[in-house]
């Protein structure tokens, strides 16, 4: 089980990075972006298509895929910023379900409905502790999750752009009256989240079920991880992603309950919501 838990850290790092992006989107632009993983999936599929059909090198193809992920995310953000600037978080979040389904359907039309042959970018083991082998992919994804969270925290706390973003998220009307370019900053956040999502999915996809639906639905475990921090705390989002990945990896090693691993994020979401709302539920029950 220990080997399985360590192996699950690779997926946990992916969940953690996506959870950090979801947390930033929730804090800064008032959106729980359900299309977060889908834009990364589509960018990744374009990269694989360039490698397989046109013989483009893996790194240039990855760069194109990352840029496409950023561009798609920016487009969604520009539409929401333009047409729903005053809408509440629930409405703005619900709108992102449309791009999620659209990108899954478009990937089926353009690339077929079979998993794509993602090439491993970071193969091989990194080191061994006793009988437990730690892969290079695991090390990279965990470090990437921590670095993304720390970098975002530093940008928000130490830079002029970060201060403007915080002002925009906390007092949007006042910030706009002070001349802060709300729409441009909002689209920039969307773009950055799309770039990060596409990059991490391209790195981890070779070790995952890499059909379009599975990659797009990575939003579920990412949301479960972000929920641990209430879509506000970056550190808890990272912790939640890593723990969820380890738990899935450990459960997968037990044949009798291995089928449960895919349901763990949903079970966590339901359990967490019931626990945090237990007082209201008990009061209603009385």
MIDOVEX-352256 format. One record per residue (C-alpha): residue number from 1; residue in one letter; x, y, z. Coordinates in Angstrom, 1 decimal. Layout:
BEGIN
@k NUM r A xx X yy Y zz Z
...
//
This chain:
BEGIN
@k 1 r X xx 0.0 yy 0.0 zz 0.0
@k 2 r X xx 2.9 yy 2.3 zz 0.7
@k 3 r X xx 4.2 yy 1.9 zz -2.9
@k 4 r X xx 0.7 yy 2.7 zz -4.1
@k 5 r X xx 0.4 yy 5.8 zz -1.9
@k 6 r X xx 3.7 yy 7.1 zz -3.2
@k 7 r X xx 2.7 yy 6.4 zz -6.8
@k 8 r X xx -0.5 yy 8.3 zz -6.2
@k 9 r X xx 1.5 yy 11.4 zz -5.4
@k 10 r X xx 2.0 yy 12.0 zz -9.1
@k 11 r X xx -1.8 yy 12.3 zz -9.6
@k 12 r X xx -2.0 yy 14.1 zz -6.3
@k 13 r X xx 0.4 yy 16.8 zz -7.6
@k 14 r X xx -1.8 yy 17.2 zz -10.6
@k 15 r X xx -4.9 yy 17.6 zz -8.4
@k 16 r X xx -3.0 yy 20.1 zz -6.2
@k 17 r X xx -1.9 yy 22.3 zz -9.1
@k 18 r X xx -5.4 yy 22.4 zz -10.5
@k 19 r X xx -6.8 yy 23.0 zz -7.0
@k 20 r X xx -4.5 yy 26.0 zz -6.7
@k 21 r X xx -5.8 yy 27.3 zz -10.0
@k 22 r X xx -9.4 yy 26.8 zz -8.8
@k 23 r X xx -8.7 yy 28.6 zz -5.6
@k 24 r X xx -7.1 yy 31.6 zz -7.3
@k 25 r X xx -10.0 yy 31.8 zz -9.7
@k 26 r X xx -12.5 yy 31.7 zz -6.9
@k 27 r X xx -10.6 yy 34.3 zz -4.8
@k 28 r X xx -9.7 yy 36.7 zz -7.6
@k 29 r X xx -12.5 yy 36.5 zz -10.3
@k 30 r X xx -15.3 yy 34.9 zz -8.4
@k 31 r X xx -15.6 yy 31.8 zz -10.5
@k 32 r X xx -15.3 yy 28.1 zz -9.8
@k 33 r X xx -14.1 yy 27.2 zz -13.3
@k 34 r X xx -15.5 yy 23.8 zz -14.2
@k 35 r X xx -13.7 yy 24.1 zz -17.6
@k 36 r X xx -10.2 yy 24.3 zz -15.9
@k 37 r X xx -9.1 yy 20.8 zz -16.7
@k 38 r X xx -10.9 yy 20.8 zz -20.1
@k 39 r X xx -8.8 yy 23.7 zz -21.5
@k 40 r X xx -5.7 yy 21.8 zz -20.4
@k 41 r X xx -6.9 yy 18.6 zz -22.0
@k 42 r X xx -7.6 yy 20.3 zz -25.3
@k 43 r X xx -4.3 yy 22.1 zz -25.3
@k 44 r X xx -2.6 yy 18.7 zz -24.6
@k 45 r X xx -4.5 yy 17.0 zz -27.4
@k 46 r X xx -3.3 yy 19.6 zz -29.8
@k 47 r X xx 0.2 yy 19.0 zz -28.7
@k 48 r X xx -0.1 yy 15.3 zz -29.2
@k 49 r X xx -1.7 yy 15.8 zz -32.6
@k 50 r X xx 1.3 yy 18.0 zz -33.7
@k 51 r X xx 3.8 yy 15.3 zz -32.6
@k 52 r X xx 1.9 yy 12.4 zz -34.1
@k 53 r X xx 0.6 yy 13.9 zz -37.3
@k 54 r X xx 3.2 yy 16.5 zz -38.2
@k 55 r X xx 6.4 yy 15.3 zz -36.6
@k 56 r X xx 6.8 yy 18.4 zz -34.4
@k 57 r X xx 9.3 yy 18.0 zz -31.5
@k 58 r X xx 7.7 yy 17.2 zz -28.2
@k 59 r X xx 8.9 yy 20.4 zz -26.5
@k 60 r X xx 7.7 yy 22.8 zz -29.2
@k 61 r X xx 4.4 yy 20.8 zz -29.4
@k 62 r X xx 4.0 yy 21.2 zz -25.6
@k 63 r X xx 4.6 yy 24.9 zz -25.9
@k 64 r X xx 1.9 yy 25.2 zz -28.5
@k 65 r X xx -0.5 yy 23.1 zz -26.3
@k 66 r X xx 0.2 yy 25.3 zz -23.3
@k 67 r X xx -0.4 yy 28.5 zz -25.3
@k 68 r X xx -3.7 yy 27.1 zz -26.7
@k 69 r X xx -4.8 yy 26.2 zz -23.2
@k 70 r X xx -4.1 yy 29.8 zz -22.1
@k 71 r X xx -5.8 yy 31.2 zz -25.1
@k 72 r X xx -9.0 yy 29.2 zz -24.6
@k 73 r X xx -9.1 yy 30.1 zz -20.9
@k 74 r X xx -8.6 yy 33.7 zz -21.8
@k 75 r X xx -11.5 yy 33.6 zz -24.3
@k 76 r X xx -13.8 yy 32.1 zz -21.7
@k 77 r X xx -12.7 yy 34.7 zz -19.2
@k 78 r X xx -13.2 yy 37.6 zz -21.7
@k 79 r X xx -16.7 yy 36.5 zz -22.4
@k 80 r X xx -17.6 yy 36.3 zz -18.7
@k 81 r X xx -15.9 yy 39.6 zz -17.9
@k 82 r X xx -17.7 yy 41.2 zz -20.8
@k 83 r X xx -21.2 yy 39.9 zz -20.4
@k 84 r X xx -21.4 yy 38.9 zz -16.7
@k 85 r X xx -19.4 yy 41.4 zz -14.8
@k 86 r X xx -21.9 yy 41.9 zz -12.0
@k 87 r X xx -23.2 yy 38.3 zz -11.8
@k 88 r X xx -22.8 yy 36.3 zz -8.6
@k 89 r X xx -20.3 yy 33.5 zz -8.2
@k 90 r X xx -22.9 yy 30.8 zz -8.8
@k 91 r X xx -24.0 yy 32.2 zz -12.1
@k 92 r X xx -20.5 yy 32.9 zz -13.4
@k 93 r X xx -19.4 yy 29.4 zz -12.3
@k 94 r X xx -22.4 yy 27.7 zz -14.0
@k 95 r X xx -21.5 yy 29.3 zz -17.3
@k 96 r X xx -18.2 yy 27.4 zz -17.4
@k 97 r X xx -20.1 yy 24.1 zz -17.7
@k 98 r X xx -20.8 yy 25.1 zz -21.3
@k 99 r X xx -17.1 yy 25.3 zz -22.3
@k 100 r X xx -16.4 yy 22.1 zz -20.4
@k 101 r X xx -19.0 yy 20.1 zz -22.5
@k 102 r X xx -18.1 yy 22.0 zz -25.7
@k 103 r X xx -14.3 yy 21.2 zz -25.4
@k 104 r X xx -15.1 yy 17.5 zz -24.7
@k 105 r X xx -17.3 yy 17.3 zz -27.8
@k 106 r X xx -14.9 yy 19.2 zz -29.9
@k 107 r X xx -12.1 yy 16.9 zz -28.9
@k 108 r X xx -14.2 yy 13.9 zz -30.0
@k 109 r X xx -14.9 yy 15.5 zz -33.4
@k 110 r X xx -11.3 yy 16.6 zz -34.1
@k 111 r X xx -9.3 yy 13.8 zz -32.5
@k 112 r X xx -11.7 yy 10.9 zz -32.1
@k 113 r X xx -12.9 yy 9.3 zz -28.9
@k 114 r X xx -9.9 yy 7.1 zz -28.1
@k 115 r X xx -7.2 yy 8.0 zz -25.6
@k 116 r X xx -4.3 yy 9.9 zz -27.2
@k 117 r X xx -0.7 yy 8.6 zz -27.2
@k 118 r X xx 0.9 yy 11.1 zz -24.8
@k 119 r X xx 4.7 yy 10.7 zz -24.7
@k 120 r X xx 6.2 yy 10.5 zz -21.2
@k 121 r X xx 8.1 yy 13.8 zz -20.6
@k 122 r X xx 9.7 yy 12.7 zz -17.3
@k 123 r X xx 10.3 yy 9.0 zz -17.3
@k 124 r X xx 12.1 yy 6.7 zz -14.9
@k 125 r X xx 12.6 yy 6.5 zz -11.2
@k 126 r X xx 14.2 yy 9.3 zz -9.1
@k 127 r X xx 15.3 yy 7.4 zz -6.1
@k 128 r X xx 14.4 yy 4.4 zz -3.8
@k 129 r X xx 13.7 yy 4.5 zz -0.1
@k 130 r X xx 13.8 yy 0.9 zz 1.2
@k 131 r X xx 11.5 yy -1.0 zz -1.1
@k 132 r X xx 9.6 yy 2.1 zz -2.2
@k 133 r X xx 10.4 yy 3.5 zz -5.7
@k 134 r X xx 9.8 yy 7.2 zz -6.1
@k 135 r X xx 9.5 yy 8.3 zz -9.7
@k 136 r X xx 10.8 yy 11.4 zz -11.3
@k 137 r X xx 7.3 yy 12.3 zz -12.3
@k 138 r X xx 6.2 yy 12.2 zz -8.6
@k 139 r X xx 9.0 yy 14.4 zz -7.5
@k 140 r X xx 8.3 yy 16.9 zz -10.3
@k 141 r X xx 4.5 yy 17.1 zz -9.8
@k 142 r X xx 4.8 yy 17.5 zz -6.0
@k 143 r X xx 7.5 yy 20.3 zz -6.4
@k 144 r X xx 5.4 yy 21.9 zz -9.1
@k 145 r X xx 2.3 yy 22.0 zz -6.8
@k 146 r X xx 4.3 yy 23.6 zz -4.0
@k 147 r X xx 6.1 yy 26.1 zz -6.3
@k 148 r X xx 2.9 yy 27.2 zz -8.0
@k 149 r X xx 1.2 yy 27.8 zz -4.6
@k 150 r X xx 4.2 yy 29.7 zz -3.2
@k 151 r X xx 4.7 yy 31.7 zz -6.4
@k 152 r X xx 1.0 yy 32.7 zz -6.4
@k 153 r X xx 1.1 yy 33.7 zz -2.7
@k 154 r X xx 4.2 yy 35.8 zz -3.3
@k 155 r X xx 2.7 yy 37.5 zz -6.3
@k 156 r X xx -0.5 yy 38.4 zz -4.4
@k 157 r X xx 1.4 yy 39.6 zz -1.4
@k 158 r X xx 4.5 yy 41.3 zz -2.8
@k 159 r X xx 3.8 yy 42.8 zz -6.2
@k 160 r X xx 1.8 yy 45.7 zz -7.4
@k 161 r X xx -0.3 yy 43.5 zz -9.7
@k 162 r X xx -1.0 yy 41.2 zz -6.8
@k 163 r X xx -2.2 yy 44.1 zz -4.7
@k 164 r X xx -4.5 yy 45.2 zz -7.5
@k 165 r X xx -5.9 yy 41.7 zz -7.9
@k 166 r X xx -6.6 yy 41.5 zz -4.2
@k 167 r X xx -8.3 yy 44.9 zz -4.2
@k 168 r X xx -10.4 yy 43.9 zz -7.3
@k 169 r X xx -11.5 yy 40.7 zz -5.6
@k 170 r X xx -12.4 yy 42.3 zz -2.2
@k 171 r X xx -13.7 yy 45.7 zz -3.4
@k 172 r X xx -14.4 yy 45.4 zz -7.1
@k 173 r X xx -16.5 yy 48.6 zz -7.4
@k 174 r X xx -14.1 yy 50.7 zz -5.4
@k 175 r X xx -11.1 yy 49.2 zz -7.4
@k 176 r X xx -12.7 yy 50.2 zz -10.7
@k 177 r X xx -13.4 yy 53.7 zz -9.5
@k 178 r X xx -9.8 yy 54.0 zz -8.6
@k 179 r X xx -8.8 yy 53.2 zz -12.1
@k 180 r X xx -7.7 yy 49.5 zz -11.8
@k 181 r X xx -8.3 yy 47.8 zz -15.2
@k 182 r X xx -10.7 yy 45.1 zz -13.9
@k 183 r X xx -11.4 yy 43.4 zz -17.2
@k 184 r X xx -7.7 yy 43.1 zz -18.3
@k 185 r X xx -6.6 yy 41.8 zz -14.9
@k 186 r X xx -9.5 yy 39.3 zz -14.9
@k 187 r X xx -8.6 yy 38.0 zz -18.3
@k 188 r X xx -4.9 yy 37.8 zz -17.2
@k 189 r X xx -5.9 yy 35.5 zz -14.3
@k 190 r X xx -7.9 yy 33.3 zz -16.6
@k 191 r X xx -5.0 yy 33.1 zz -19.1
@k 192 r X xx -2.4 yy 32.2 zz -16.3
@k 193 r X xx -4.7 yy 29.5 zz -15.0
@k 194 r X xx -5.2 yy 28.0 zz -18.5
@k 195 r X xx -1.4 yy 28.0 zz -19.1
@k 196 r X xx -0.7 yy 26.3 zz -15.8
@k 197 r X xx -3.5 yy 23.7 zz -16.3
@k 198 r X xx -2.3 yy 22.8 zz -19.8
@k 199 r X xx 1.3 yy 22.5 zz -18.7
@k 200 r X xx 0.7 yy 20.2 zz -15.8
@k 201 r X xx -1.8 yy 18.0 zz -17.7
@k 202 r X xx 0.8 yy 17.5 zz -20.5
@k 203 r X xx 3.3 yy 16.4 zz -18.0
@k 204 r X xx 1.1 yy 14.0 zz -16.0
@k 205 r X xx -1.3 yy 12.7 zz -18.7
@k 206 r X xx 0.9 yy 9.8 zz -19.8
@k 207 r X xx 0.4 yy 8.2 zz -16.4
@k 208 r X xx -3.3 yy 8.9 zz -16.3
@k 209 r X xx -6.4 yy 7.6 zz -18.2
@k 210 r X xx -5.9 yy 10.1 zz -21.0
@k 211 r X xx -9.2 yy 10.0 zz -22.9
@k 212 r X xx -10.8 yy 13.4 zz -23.2
@k 213 r X xx -13.6 yy 12.8 zz -20.7
@k 214 r X xx -11.2 yy 11.5 zz -18.0
@k 215 r X xx -8.8 yy 14.4 zz -18.4
@k 216 r X xx -11.6 yy 17.0 zz -18.4
@k 217 r X xx -13.2 yy 15.3 zz -15.3
@k 218 r X xx -10.0 yy 15.8 zz -13.4
@k 219 r X xx -11.9 yy 18.9 zz -12.3
@k 220 r X xx -13.7 yy 16.7 zz -9.7
@k 221 r X xx -10.7 yy 15.7 zz -7.6
@k 222 r X xx -9.2 yy 19.1 zz -8.1
@k 223 r X xx -12.4 yy 20.7 zz -6.7
@k 224 r X xx -12.4 yy 18.2 zz -3.8
@k 225 r X xx -8.9 yy 19.3 zz -3.0
@k 226 r X xx -9.8 yy 23.0 zz -3.3
@k 227 r X xx -12.8 yy 22.5 zz -1.1
@k 228 r X xx -10.6 yy 21.5 zz 1.8
@k 229 r X xx -9.3 yy 25.1 zz 1.8
@k 230 r X xx -12.8 yy 26.5 zz 1.2
@k 231 r X xx -11.6 yy 27.7 zz -2.2
@k 232 r X xx -9.6 yy 30.4 zz -0.3
@k 233 r X xx -6.4 yy 28.8 zz 1.1
@k 234 r X xx -3.7 yy 27.7 zz -1.3
@k 235 r X xx -1.8 yy 25.6 zz 1.3
@k 236 r X xx -4.8 yy 23.5 zz 2.1
@k 237 r X xx -5.6 yy 23.1 zz -1.6
@k 238 r X xx -2.1 yy 21.6 zz -2.1
@k 239 r X xx -2.4 yy 19.4 zz 0.9
@k 240 r X xx -5.8 yy 18.2 zz -0.2
@k 241 r X xx -4.6 yy 17.3 zz -3.6
@k 242 r X xx -1.6 yy 15.4 zz -2.4
@k 243 r X xx -3.6 yy 13.5 zz 0.3
@k 244 r X xx -6.3 yy 12.6 zz -2.2
@k 245 r X xx -3.8 yy 11.3 zz -4.7
@k 246 r X xx -2.1 yy 9.2 zz -2.0
@k 247 r X xx -5.4 yy 7.8 zz -0.8
@k 248 r X xx -6.4 yy 6.8 zz -4.3
@k 249 r X xx -3.1 yy 5.1 zz -4.9
@k 250 r X xx -3.3 yy 3.2 zz -1.6
@k 251 r X xx -6.9 yy 2.1 zz -2.2
@k 252 r X xx -5.9 yy 0.9 zz -5.7
@k 253 r X xx -3.6 yy -1.6 zz -4.2
@k 254 r X xx -6.4 yy -3.4 zz -2.3
@k 255 r X xx -8.3 yy -5.6 zz -4.8
@k 256 r X xx -11.4 yy -5.8 zz -2.7
@k 257 r X xx -12.0 yy -2.0 zz -2.7
@k 258 r X xx -10.0 yy -0.8 zz -5.6
@k 259 r X xx -13.1 yy 0.1 zz -7.5
@k 260 r X xx -13.8 yy 2.8 zz -4.9
@k 261 r X xx -10.8 yy 4.9 zz -5.9
@k 262 r X xx -12.6 yy 6.7 zz -8.7
@k 263 r X xx -15.4 yy 7.6 zz -6.3
@k 264 r X xx -13.2 yy 9.0 zz -3.5
@k 265 r X xx -13.3 yy 12.7 zz -4.7
@k 266 r X xx -17.1 yy 12.6 zz -4.9
@k 267 r X xx -17.4 yy 10.9 zz -1.5
@k 268 r X xx -15.0 yy 13.5 zz 0.0
@k 269 r X xx -17.1 yy 16.4 zz -1.5
@k 270 r X xx -20.4 yy 15.0 zz -0.2
@k 271 r X xx -18.9 yy 14.1 zz 3.2
@k 272 r X xx -17.2 yy 17.5 zz 3.6
@k 273 r X xx -20.3 yy 19.5 zz 2.7
@k 274 r X xx -22.4 yy 17.4 zz 5.1
@k 275 r X xx -19.9 yy 17.9 zz 7.9
@k 276 r X xx -19.6 yy 21.7 zz 7.4
@k 277 r X xx -23.4 yy 22.1 zz 7.1
@k 278 r X xx -24.2 yy 19.6 zz 9.9
@k 279 r X xx -25.7 yy 22.2 zz 12.3
@k 280 r X xx -28.1 yy 23.4 zz 9.6
@k 281 r X xx -29.0 yy 19.8 zz 8.7
@k 282 r X xx -29.6 yy 18.8 zz 12.3
@k 283 r X xx -31.6 yy 21.9 zz 13.0
@k 284 r X xx -33.8 yy 21.2 zz 10.0
@k 285 r X xx -34.2 yy 17.6 zz 11.1
@k 286 r X xx -35.6 yy 18.7 zz 14.4
//
